[in-house]
Amino acid sequence: AVVGTEHVTKATFNDVMHQEALSLKSQGQAMPKPGTANYTAVRNQVLAVLVQDAEFDQQAAKLGVEPTAKDINDQLTQIKKQYFGGSQAKYLASVKQQGYTDAEVRQQIKIQLTSQNLFNKVTGSLQPSNASIEKYYKAHLSQYIVEQRPVEEILVGKNKQPLAEEIYGEIKAGASFAALAKKYSQDPGSKNEGGKFTAKKGQDVAEFDNAVFAASAKTGVLLKPVNTSQYGWFVIEPLGNVKTTTTPEKTVAATISAQLKQQDQNSEMTKWVIGISKTYCQGKISY
């Protein structure tokens, strides 16, 4: 394939098809046989990727963001340090074992760096406005409303209903909740705090939530032991009424901004890729 000024050779195509076969093998799958519909699909997909890589190479050169040999080498050095303790011998042995070559690894690093550099160049200046952050906050206000309730709880554990009933009976008879929590609770975060815990609706297991935030759960009244599928039995007593608080916009503005920026960047990059592909499709690709 000839893409603009860049030639995608049969050797490169065969090399990537080989990598695709290795990838499928690592997933326990075999490369489809030539002549089958599945093989044609893989072949066309590989060719499409190679064409896009060629387009990206030329655009990176045009925009001045081509990865240098040093960039590629630095990235590879980091990979060697992270996965092979910096050992060249271990790296080469692993690459050989997986059926790849050092050149193929470097080519993949180049492709990844080119894509990342283009992404940064095309989308780097995008920044959500204060108005868009405010609009998002208002549209998703329910996400920032928190219902919470102070309780004291003892996590008794799975398959321990008799012990939970026994603890419940002792507390009803006047025993110290804090002392029993310290003795029996399997919750390390609250057992030494007298079992005290702030429950936040939607952040605990459903059975716990349903019991604590039920309309029938009265402050200062011990609840009957609650069984949860994930943690087992709890003994719980609400210590205060349910309070509803709303997280202010300024508190979550940075998080919203980061989320909107990522969405905007992805959208902008998608449009850019489509636009670039269209320019090459207009007489700049031949086979």
Secondary structure, 3 states (H helix, E strand, C coil): CEECCEECCHHHHHHHHHHHHHHHHHCCCCCCCCCCHHHHHHHHHHHHHHHHHHHHHHHHHHHCCCCCHHHHHHHHHHHHHHHHCCCHHHHHHHHHHCCCCHHHHHHHHHHHHHHHHHHHHHHCCCCCCHHHHHHHHHHCHHHHEEEEEEEEEEEEECCCHHHHHHHHHHHHCCCCHHHHHHHHCCCCCCHHHCCEEEEECCCCCHHHHHHHCCCCCCCCCCCCCEEECCCEEEEEEECCCCEEEECCHHHHHHHHHHHHHHHHHHHHHHHHHHHHHHHHHCCCEEC
